[in-house]
Amino acid sequence: MRRSLARWDVDATSDEVLADHATWGTAEQVADGLRRFAALGVTTVVAQPTLDDPDLDGFAAFLGQEVAPLLR
């Protein structure tokens, strides 16, 4: 994730800076991160797998089946 952010000139060397730009982990952790962004006023998020994750179908299934229900 840090490599992905570095491509956008974000120096995410600390977990605090990384958490300002991304959310990761279990479905519950991702949902909590998305709620945190929403509470800050974010109205649009982009879900993007890490550069080393070749399983786009699995990533989409994780978001749709595990994360989305936690946000409803």
PDB file of N, CA, C and O in Angstrom, chain B, residues numbered from 101:
ATOM      1  N   MET B 101       0.823  -1.170   0.000  1.00  0.00           N
ATOM      2  CA  MET B 101       0.000   0.000   0.000  1.00  0.00           C
ATOM      3  C   MET B 101       0.879   1.249   0.000  1.00  0.00           C
ATOM      4  O   MET B 101       0.565   2.244  -0.654  1.00  0.00           O
ATOM      5  N   ARG B 102       1.960   1.183   0.726  1.00  0.00           N
ATOM      6  CA  ARG B 102       2.878   2.329   0.755  1.00  0.00           C
ATOM      7  C   ARG B 102       3.449   2.610  -0.635  1.00  0.00           C
ATOM      8  O   ARG B 102       3.600   3.767  -1.029  1.00  0.00           O
ATOM      9  N   ARG B 103       3.767   1.538  -1.378  1.00  0.00           N
ATOM     10  CA  ARG B 103       4.275   1.727  -2.747  1.00  0.00           C
ATOM     11  C   ARG B 103       3.230   2.388  -3.626  1.00  0.00           C
ATOM     12  O   ARG B 103       3.552   3.263  -4.430  1.00  0.00           O
ATOM     13  N   SER B 104       1.986   1.976  -3.479  1.00  0.00           N
ATOM     14  CA  SER B 104       0.914   2.582  -4.274  1.00  0.00           C
ATOM     15  C   SER B 104       0.793   4.066  -3.984  1.00  0.00           C
ATOM     16  O   SER B 104       0.672   4.874  -4.905  1.00  0.00           O
ATOM     17  N   LEU B 105       0.825   4.428  -2.713  1.00  0.00           N
ATOM     18  CA  LEU B 105       0.714   5.839  -2.347  1.00  0.00           C
ATOM     19  C   LEU B 105       1.930   6.641  -2.794  1.00  0.00           C
ATOM     20  O   LEU B 105       1.807   7.815  -3.142  1.00  0.00           O
ATOM     21  N   ALA B 106       3.092   6.018  -2.786  1.00  0.00           N
ATOM     22  CA  ALA B 106       4.303   6.712  -3.237  1.00  0.00           C
ATOM     23  C   ALA B 106       4.174   7.131  -4.704  1.00  0.00           C
ATOM     24  O   ALA B 106       4.753   8.135  -5.118  1.00  0.00           O
ATOM     25  N   ARG B 107       3.423   6.369  -5.477  1.00  0.00           N
ATOM     26  CA  ARG B 107       3.208   6.734  -6.886  1.00  0.00           C
ATOM     27  C   ARG B 107       2.454   8.049  -7.007  1.00  0.00           C
ATOM     28  O   ARG B 107       2.514   8.707  -8.046  1.00  0.00           O
ATOM     29  N   TRP B 108       1.732   8.442  -5.933  1.00  0.00           N
ATOM     30  CA  TRP B 108       0.983   9.707  -5.917  1.00  0.00           C
ATOM     31  C   TRP B 108       1.690  10.745  -5.055  1.00  0.00           C
ATOM     32  O   TRP B 108       1.084  11.718  -4.607  1.00  0.00           O
ATOM     33  N   ASP B 109       2.993  10.519  -4.830  1.00  0.00           N
ATOM     34  CA  ASP B 109       3.826  11.445  -4.041  1.00  0.00           C
ATOM     35  C   ASP B 109       3.346  11.610  -2.605  1.00  0.00           C
ATOM     36  O   ASP B 109       3.474  12.690  -2.027  1.00  0.00           O
ATOM     37  N   VAL B 110       2.797  10.554  -2.030  1.00  0.00           N
ATOM     38  CA  VAL B 110       2.417  10.557  -0.619  1.00  0.00           C
ATOM     39  C   VAL B 110       3.487   9.794   0.142  1.00  0.00           C
ATOM     40  O   VAL B 110       3.744   8.624  -0.144  1.00  0.00           O
ATOM     41  N   ASP B 111       4.111  10.453   1.110  1.00  0.00           N
ATOM     42  CA  ASP B 111       5.135   9.811   1.925  1.00  0.00           C
ATOM     43  C   ASP B 111       4.455   9.136   3.110  1.00  0.00           C
ATOM     44  O   ASP B 111       4.284   9.745   4.167  1.00  0.00           O
ATOM     45  N   ALA B 112       4.076   7.901   2.933  1.00  0.00           N
ATOM     46  CA  ALA B 112       3.335   7.157   3.953  1.00  0.00           C
ATOM     47  C   ALA B 112       4.264   6.235   4.722  1.00  0.00           C
ATOM     48  O   ALA B 112       3.998   5.040   4.847  1.00  0.00           O
ATOM     49  N   THR B 113       5.350   6.789   5.237  1.00  0.00           N
ATOM     50  CA  THR B 113       6.311   5.967   5.967  1.00  0.00           C
ATOM     51  C   THR B 113       5.808   5.612   7.363  1.00  0.00           C
ATOM     52  O   THR B 113       6.277   4.640   7.954  1.00  0.00           O
ATOM     53  N   SER B 114       4.871   6.378   7.894  1.00  0.00           N
ATOM     54  CA  SER B 114       4.306   6.043   9.203  1.00  0.00           C
ATOM     55  C   SER B 114       2.884   5.516   9.037  1.00  0.00           C
ATOM     56  O   SER B 114       2.202   5.837   8.063  1.00  0.00           O
ATOM     57  N   ASP B 115       2.449   4.708   9.991  1.00  0.00           N
ATOM     58  CA  ASP B 115       1.088   4.170   9.942  1.00  0.00           C
ATOM     59  C   ASP B 115       0.052   5.284  10.041  1.00  0.00           C
ATOM     60  O   ASP B 115      -1.024   5.182   9.453  1.00  0.00           O
ATOM     61  N   GLU B 116       0.366   6.341  10.775  1.00  0.00           N
ATOM     62  CA  GLU B 116      -0.570   7.453  10.926  1.00  0.00           C
ATOM     63  C   GLU B 116      -0.824   8.137   9.582  1.00  0.00           C
ATOM     64  O   GLU B 116      -1.968   8.427   9.233  1.00  0.00           O
ATOM     65  N   VAL B 117       0.243   8.389   8.839  1.00  0.00           N
ATOM     66  CA  VAL B 117       0.088   9.018   7.520  1.00  0.00           C
ATOM     67  C   VAL B 117      -0.625   8.057   6.577  1.00  0.00           C
ATOM     68  O   VAL B 117      -1.491   8.467   5.805  1.00  0.00           O
ATOM     69  N   LEU B 118      -0.267   6.800   6.637  1.00  0.00           N
ATOM     70  CA  LEU B 118      -0.923   5.793   5.793  1.00  0.00           C
ATOM     71  C   LEU B 118      -2.429   5.776   6.063  1.00  0.00           C
ATOM     72  O   LEU B 118      -3.227   5.714   5.127  1.00  0.00           O
ATOM     73  N   ALA B 119      -2.816   5.830   7.332  1.00  0.00           N
ATOM     74  CA  ALA B 119      -4.238   5.795   7.698  1.00  0.00           C
ATOM     75  C   ALA B 119      -4.983   7.055   7.265  1.00  0.00           C
ATOM     76  O   ALA B 119      -6.210   7.044   7.167  1.00  0.00           O
ATOM     77  N   ASP B 120      -4.257   8.135   7.005  1.00  0.00           N
ATOM     78  CA  ASP B 120      -4.893   9.353   6.484  1.00  0.00           C
ATOM     79  C   ASP B 120      -5.334   9.184   5.037  1.00  0.00           C
ATOM     80  O   ASP B 120      -6.158   9.956   4.546  1.00  0.00           O
ATOM     81  N   HIS B 121      -4.796   8.184   4.350  1.00  0.00           N
ATOM     82  CA  HIS B 121      -5.035   8.015   2.919  1.00  0.00           C
ATOM     83  C   HIS B 121      -5.642   6.677   2.532  1.00  0.00           C
ATOM     84  O   HIS B 121      -6.107   6.509   1.405  1.00  0.00           O
ATOM     85  N   ALA B 122      -5.642   5.721   3.459  1.00  0.00           N
ATOM     86  CA  ALA B 122      -6.060   4.369   3.091  1.00  0.00           C
ATOM     87  C   ALA B 122      -6.651   3.645   4.289  1.00  0.00           C
ATOM     88  O   ALA B 122      -6.465   4.049   5.437  1.00  0.00           O
ATOM     89  N   THR B 123      -7.360   2.579   3.999  1.00  0.00           N
ATOM     90  CA  THR B 123      -7.844   1.679   5.030  1.00  0.00           C
ATOM     91  C   THR B 123      -7.541   0.256   4.584  1.00  0.00           C
ATOM     92  O   THR B 123      -7.523  -0.021   3.385  1.00  0.00           O
ATOM     93  N   TRP B 124      -7.306  -0.638   5.513  1.00  0.00           N
ATOM     94  CA  TRP B 124      -6.898  -1.998   5.177  1.00  0.00           C
ATOM     95  C   TRP B 124      -7.232  -2.923   6.339  1.00  0.00           C
ATOM     96  O   TRP B 124      -7.576  -2.472   7.431  1.00  0.00           O
ATOM     97  N   GLY B 125      -7.127  -4.199   6.090  1.00  0.00           N
ATOM     98  CA  GLY B 125      -7.309  -5.190   7.147  1.00  0.00           C
ATOM     99  C   GLY B 125      -8.514  -6.068   6.915  1.00  0.00           C
ATOM    100  O   GLY B 125      -8.884  -6.361   5.778  1.00  0.00           O
ATOM    101  N   THR B 126      -9.123  -6.484   8.012  1.00  0.00           N
ATOM    102  CA  THR B 126     -10.315  -7.324   7.961  1.00  0.00           C
ATOM    103  C   THR B 126     -11.483  -6.498   7.424  1.00  0.00           C
ATOM    104  O   THR B 126     -11.381  -5.279   7.286  1.00  0.00           O
ATOM    105  N   ALA B 127     -12.579  -7.166   7.129  1.00  0.00           N
ATOM    106  CA  ALA B 127     -13.770  -6.453   6.661  1.00  0.00           C
ATOM    107  C   ALA B 127     -14.208  -5.405   7.681  1.00  0.00           C
ATOM    108  O   ALA B 127     -14.589  -4.294   7.312  1.00  0.00           O
ATOM    109  N   GLU B 128     -14.151  -5.759   8.962  1.00  0.00           N
ATOM    110  CA  GLU B 128     -14.531  -4.820  10.014  1.00  0.00           C
ATOM    111  C   GLU B 128     -13.598  -3.615  10.050  1.00  0.00           C
ATOM    112  O   GLU B 128     -14.051  -2.483  10.218  1.00  0.00           O
ATOM    113  N   GLN B 129     -12.298  -3.853   9.892  1.00  0.00           N
ATOM    114  CA  GLN B 129     -11.330  -2.754   9.901  1.00  0.00           C
ATOM    115  C   GLN B 129     -11.522  -1.840   8.685  1.00  0.00           C
ATOM    116  O   GLN B 129     -11.436  -0.618   8.805  1.00  0.00           O
ATOM    117  N   VAL B 130     -11.778  -2.428   7.533  1.00  0.00           N
ATOM    118  CA  VAL B 130     -12.006  -1.631   6.326  1.00  0.00           C
ATOM    119  C   VAL B 130     -13.280  -0.806   6.483  1.00  0.00           C
ATOM    120  O   VAL B 130     -13.295   0.379   6.148  1.00  0.00           O
ATOM    121  N   ALA B 131     -14.348  -1.421   6.987  1.00  0.00           N
ATOM    122  CA  ALA B 131     -15.602  -0.695   7.200  1.00  0.00           C
ATOM    123  C   ALA B 131     -15.405   0.444   8.197  1.00  0.00           C
ATOM    124  O   ALA B 131     -15.922   1.542   7.993  1.00  0.00           O
ATOM    125  N   ASP B 132     -14.666   0.194   9.268  1.00  0.00           N
ATOM    126  CA  ASP B 132     -14.384   1.254  10.246  1.00  0.00           C
ATOM    127  C   ASP B 132     -13.610   2.399   9.599  1.00  0.00           C
ATOM    128  O   ASP B 132     -13.891   3.570   9.856  1.00  0.00           O
ATOM    129  N   GLY B 133     -12.640   2.056   8.762  1.00  0.00           N
ATOM    130  CA  GLY B 133     -11.871   3.086   8.062  1.00  0.00           C
ATOM    131  C   GLY B 133     -12.740   3.908   7.129  1.00  0.00           C
ATOM    132  O   GLY B 133     -12.590   5.127   7.047  1.00  0.00           O
ATOM    133  N   LEU B 134     -13.645   3.246   6.427  1.00  0.00           N
ATOM    134  CA  LEU B 134     -14.551   3.964   5.527  1.00  0.00           C
ATOM    135  C   LEU B 134     -15.503   4.860   6.308  1.00  0.00           C
ATOM    136  O   LEU B 134     -15.823   5.963   5.864  1.00  0.00           O
ATOM    137  N   ARG B 135     -15.959   4.396   7.468  1.00  0.00           N
ATOM    138  CA  ARG B 135     -16.814   5.243   8.316  1.00  0.00           C
ATOM    139  C   ARG B 135     -16.044   6.468   8.807  1.00  0.00           C
ATOM    140  O   ARG B 135     -16.590   7.569   8.878  1.00  0.00           O
ATOM    141  N   ARG B 136     -14.772   6.263   9.143  1.00  0.00           N
ATOM    142  CA  ARG B 136     -13.931   7.378   9.594  1.00  0.00           C
ATOM    143  C   ARG B 136     -13.802   8.416   8.489  1.00  0.00           C
ATOM    144  O   ARG B 136     -13.916   9.614   8.747  1.00  0.00           O
ATOM    145  N   PHE B 137     -13.563   7.962   7.256  1.00  0.00           N
ATOM    146  CA  PHE B 137     -13.478   8.901   6.129  1.00  0.00           C
ATOM    147  C   PHE B 137     -14.797   9.633   5.937  1.00  0.00           C
ATOM    148  O   PHE B 137     -14.805  10.840   5.691  1.00  0.00           O
ATOM    149  N   ALA B 138     -15.913   8.918   6.046  1.00  0.00           N
ATOM    150  CA  ALA B 138     -17.230   9.548   5.887  1.00  0.00           C
ATOM    151  C   ALA B 138     -17.452  10.606   6.962  1.00  0.00           C
ATOM    152  O   ALA B 138     -17.993  11.676   6.682  1.00  0.00           O
ATOM    153  N   ALA B 139     -17.039  10.312   8.185  1.00  0.00           N
ATOM    154  CA  ALA B 139     -17.198  11.277   9.280  1.00  0.00           C
ATOM    155  C   ALA B 139     -16.377  12.539   9.038  1.00  0.00           C
ATOM    156  O   ALA B 139     -16.716  13.608   9.545  1.00  0.00           O
ATOM    157  N   LEU B 140     -15.311  12.420   8.275  1.00  0.00           N
ATOM    158  CA  LEU B 140     -14.477  13.577   7.931  1.00  0.00           C
ATOM    159  C   LEU B 140     -15.049  14.369   6.767  1.00  0.00           C
ATOM    160  O   LEU B 140     -14.526  15.426   6.414  1.00  0.00           O
ATOM    161  N   GLY B 141     -16.131  13.856   6.165  1.00  0.00           N
ATOM    162  CA  GLY B 141     -16.780  14.563   5.072  1.00  0.00           C
ATOM    163  C   GLY B 141     -16.475  14.031   3.689  1.00  0.00           C
ATOM    164  O   GLY B 141     -16.912  14.609   2.694  1.00  0.00           O
ATOM    165  N   VAL B 142     -15.732  12.938   3.608  1.00  0.00           N
ATOM    166  CA  VAL B 142     -15.430  12.345   2.306  1.00  0.00           C
ATOM    167  C   VAL B 142     -16.730  11.815   1.697  1.00  0.00           C
ATOM    168  O   VAL B 142     -17.494  11.115   2.361  1.00  0.00           O
ATOM    169  N   THR B 143     -16.968  12.147   0.459  1.00  0.00           N
ATOM    170  CA  THR B 143     -18.191  11.683  -0.210  1.00  0.00           C
ATOM    171  C   THR B 143     -17.919  10.655  -1.300  1.00  0.00           C
ATOM    172  O   THR B 143     -18.847  10.014  -1.793  1.00  0.00           O
ATOM    173  N   THR B 144     -16.674  10.496  -1.674  1.00  0.00           N
ATOM    174  CA  THR B 144     -16.302   9.521  -2.700  1.00  0.00           C
ATOM    175  C   THR B 144     -15.028   8.809  -2.266  1.00  0.00           C
ATOM    176  O   THR B 144     -14.067   9.448  -1.838  1.00  0.00           O
ATOM    177  N   VAL B 145     -15.026   7.493  -2.377  1.00  0.00           N
ATOM    178  CA  VAL B 145     -13.813   6.712  -2.122  1.00  0.00           C
ATOM    179  C   VAL B 145     -13.533   5.839  -3.341  1.00  0.00           C
ATOM    180  O   VAL B 145     -14.435   5.516  -4.114  1.00  0.00           O
ATOM    181  N   VAL B 146     -12.293   5.473  -3.492  1.00  0.00           N
ATOM    182  CA  VAL B 146     -11.884   4.571  -4.567  1.00  0.00           C
ATOM    183  C   VAL B 146     -11.339   3.313  -3.918  1.00  0.00           C
ATOM    184  O   VAL B 146     -10.413   3.374  -3.110  1.00  0.00           O
ATOM    185  N   ALA B 147     -11.905   2.188  -4.267  1.00  0.00           N
ATOM    186  CA  ALA B 147     -11.422   0.909  -3.756  1.00  0.00           C
ATOM    187  C   ALA B 147     -10.418   0.364  -4.761  1.00  0.00           C
ATOM    188  O   ALA B 147     -10.746   0.106  -5.919  1.00  0.00           O
ATOM    189  N   GLN B 148      -9.206   0.198  -4.297  1.00  0.00           N
ATOM    190  CA  GLN B 148      -8.138  -0.261  -5.184  1.00  0.00           C
ATOM    191  C   GLN B 148      -7.291  -1.287  -4.456  1.00  0.00           C
ATOM    192  O   GLN B 148      -6.834  -1.031  -3.343  1.00  0.00           O
ATOM    193  N   PRO B 149      -7.074  -2.446  -5.065  1.00  0.00           N
ATOM    194  CA  PRO B 149      -6.196  -3.428  -4.425  1.00  0.00           C
ATOM    195  C   PRO B 149      -4.752  -2.947  -4.469  1.00  0.00           C
ATOM    196  O   PRO B 149      -4.405  -2.053  -5.240  1.00  0.00           O
ATOM    197  N   THR B 150      -3.930  -3.546  -3.643  1.00  0.00           N
ATOM    198  CA  THR B 150      -2.516  -3.217  -3.675  1.00  0.00           C
ATOM    199  C   THR B 150      -1.904  -3.694  -4.989  1.00  0.00           C
ATOM    200  O   THR B 150      -2.470  -4.542  -5.679  1.00  0.00           O
ATOM    201  N   LEU B 151      -0.755  -3.144  -5.320  1.00  0.00           N
ATOM    202  CA  LEU B 151      -0.103  -3.467  -6.586  1.00  0.00           C
ATOM    203  C   LEU B 151       0.248  -4.950  -6.720  1.00  0.00           C
ATOM    204  O   LEU B 151       0.333  -5.478  -7.828  1.00  0.00           O
ATOM    205  N   ASP B 152       0.451  -5.615  -5.579  1.00  0.00           N
ATOM    206  CA  ASP B 152       0.861  -7.019  -5.628  1.00  0.00           C
ATOM    207  C   ASP B 152      -0.305  -7.993  -5.469  1.00  0.00           C
ATOM    208  O   ASP B 152      -0.086  -9.186  -5.254  1.00  0.00           O
ATOM    209  N   ASP B 153      -1.551  -7.495  -5.572  1.00  0.00           N
ATOM    210  CA  ASP B 153      -2.716  -8.364  -5.431  1.00  0.00           C
ATOM    211  C   ASP B 153      -3.314  -8.658  -6.804  1.00  0.00           C
ATOM    212  O   ASP B 153      -4.005  -7.810  -7.369  1.00  0.00           O
ATOM    213  N   PRO B 154      -3.054  -9.855  -7.350  1.00  0.00           N
ATOM    214  CA  PRO B 154      -3.548 -10.179  -8.696  1.00  0.00           C
ATOM    215  C   PRO B 154      -5.000 -10.655  -8.732  1.00  0.00           C
ATOM    216  O   PRO B 154      -5.553 -10.859  -9.813  1.00  0.00           O
ATOM    217  N   ASP B 155      -5.625 -10.835  -7.564  1.00  0.00           N
ATOM    218  CA  ASP B 155      -6.958 -11.421  -7.513  1.00  0.00           C
ATOM    219  C   ASP B 155      -8.037 -10.340  -7.441  1.00  0.00           C
ATOM    220  O   ASP B 155      -8.587 -10.070  -6.373  1.00  0.00           O
ATOM    221  N   LEU B 156      -8.331  -9.729  -8.585  1.00  0.00           N
ATOM    222  CA  LEU B 156      -9.333  -8.654  -8.613  1.00  0.00           C
ATOM    223  C   LEU B 156     -10.726  -9.171  -8.289  1.00  0.00           C
ATOM    224  O   LEU B 156     -11.504  -8.481  -7.631  1.00  0.00           O
ATOM    225  N   ASP B 157     -11.048 -10.372  -8.741  1.00  0.00           N
ATOM    226  CA  ASP B 157     -12.359 -10.951  -8.431  1.00  0.00           C
ATOM    227  C   ASP B 157     -12.501 -11.172  -6.926  1.00  0.00           C
ATOM    228  O   ASP B 157     -13.553 -10.892  -6.351  1.00  0.00           O
ATOM    229  N   GLY B 158     -11.457 -11.668  -6.300  1.00  0.00           N
ATOM    230  CA  GLY B 158     -11.477 -11.880  -4.856  1.00  0.00           C
ATOM    231  C   GLY B 158     -11.584 -10.568  -4.094  1.00  0.00           C
ATOM    232  O   GLY B 158     -12.279 -10.491  -3.081  1.00  0.00           O
ATOM    233  N   PHE B 159     -10.900  -9.540  -4.574  1.00  0.00           N
ATOM    234  CA  PHE B 159     -10.963  -8.216  -3.956  1.00  0.00           C
ATOM    235  C   PHE B 159     -12.384  -7.657  -4.058  1.00  0.00           C
ATOM    236  O   PHE B 159     -12.919  -7.140  -3.077  1.00  0.00           O
ATOM    237  N   ALA B 160     -12.987  -7.759  -5.232  1.00  0.00           N
ATOM    238  CA  ALA B 160     -14.352  -7.274  -5.426  1.00  0.00           C
ATOM    239  C   ALA B 160     -15.337  -8.064  -4.563  1.00  0.00           C
ATOM    240  O   ALA B 160     -16.261  -7.484  -3.993  1.00  0.00           O
ATOM    241  N   ALA B 161     -15.148  -9.367  -4.464  1.00  0.00           N
ATOM    242  CA  ALA B 161     -16.023 -10.192  -3.635  1.00  0.00           C
ATOM    243  C   ALA B 161     -15.888  -9.816  -2.163  1.00  0.00           C
ATOM    244  O   ALA B 161     -16.888  -9.746  -1.449  1.00  0.00           O
ATOM    245  N   PHE B 162     -14.672  -9.577  -1.706  1.00  0.00           N
ATOM    246  CA  PHE B 162     -14.431  -9.152  -0.324  1.00  0.00           C
ATOM    247  C   PHE B 162     -15.190  -7.865  -0.027  1.00  0.00           C
ATOM    248  O   PHE B 162     -15.850  -7.752   1.006  1.00  0.00           O
ATOM    249  N   LEU B 163     -15.094  -6.902  -0.927  1.00  0.00           N
ATOM    250  CA  LEU B 163     -15.794  -5.629  -0.718  1.00  0.00           C
ATOM    251  C   LEU B 163     -17.306  -5.807  -0.742  1.00  0.00           C
ATOM    252  O   LEU B 163     -18.014  -5.289   0.122  1.00  0.00           O
ATOM    253  N   GLY B 164     -17.793  -6.537  -1.731  1.00  0.00           N
ATOM    254  CA  GLY B 164     -19.234  -6.685  -1.904  1.00  0.00           C
ATOM    255  C   GLY B 164     -19.892  -7.594  -0.874  1.00  0.00           C
ATOM    256  O   GLY B 164     -20.993  -7.308  -0.404  1.00  0.00           O
ATOM    257  N   GLN B 165     -19.227  -8.678  -0.525  1.00  0.00           N
ATOM    258  CA  GLN B 165     -19.835  -9.675   0.347  1.00  0.00           C
ATOM    259  C   GLN B 165     -19.518  -9.477   1.818  1.00  0.00           C
ATOM    260  O   GLN B 165     -20.316  -9.845   2.680  1.00  0.00           O
ATOM    261  N   GLU B 166     -18.363  -8.901   2.113  1.00  0.00           N
ATOM    262  CA  GLU B 166     -17.943  -8.789   3.510  1.00  0.00           C
ATOM    263  C   GLU B 166     -17.980  -7.361   4.043  1.00  0.00           C
ATOM    264  O   GLU B 166     -18.421  -7.132   5.170  1.00  0.00           O
ATOM    265  N   VAL B 167     -17.521  -6.400   3.245  1.00  0.00           N
ATOM    266  CA  VAL B 167     -17.453  -5.014   3.724  1.00  0.00           C
ATOM    267  C   VAL B 167     -18.793  -4.306   3.568  1.00  0.00           C
ATOM    268  O   VAL B 167     -19.275  -3.693   4.520  1.00  0.00           O
ATOM    269  N   ALA B 168     -19.398  -4.376   2.397  1.00  0.00           N
ATOM    270  CA  ALA B 168     -20.643  -3.643   2.127  1.00  0.00           C
ATOM    271  C   ALA B 168     -21.744  -3.912   3.146  1.00  0.00           C
ATOM    272  O   ALA B 168     -22.399  -2.966   3.584  1.00  0.00           O
ATOM    273  N   PRO B 169     -21.980  -5.175   3.547  1.00  0.00           N
ATOM    274  CA  PRO B 169     -23.039  -5.421   4.534  1.00  0.00           C
ATOM    275  C   PRO B 169     -22.789  -4.699   5.869  1.00  0.00           C
ATOM    276  O   PRO B 169     -23.738  -4.365   6.578  1.00  0.00           O
ATOM    277  N   LEU B 170     -21.542  -4.465   6.203  1.00  0.00           N
ATOM    278  CA  LEU B 170     -21.214  -3.781   7.455  1.00  0.00           C
ATOM    279  C   LEU B 170     -21.491  -2.290   7.384  1.00  0.00           C
ATOM    280  O   LEU B 170     -21.549  -1.613   8.411  1.00  0.00           O
ATOM    281  N   LEU B 171     -21.660  -1.783   6.181  1.00  0.00           N
ATOM    282  CA  LEU B 171     -21.890  -0.345   5.984  1.00  0.00           C
ATOM    283  C   LEU B 171     -23.369  -0.019   5.794  1.00  0.00           C
ATOM    284  O   LEU B 171     -23.732   1.152   5.678  1.00  0.00           O
ATOM    285  N   ARG B 172     -24.207  -1.018   5.763  1.00  0.00           N
ATOM    286  CA  ARG B 172     -25.649  -0.782   5.538  1.00  0.00           C
ATOM    287  C   ARG B 172     -26.351  -0.538   6.832  1.00  0.00           C
ATOM    288  O   ARG B 172     -27.563  -0.322   6.845  1.00  0.00           O
TER     289      ARG B 172
END
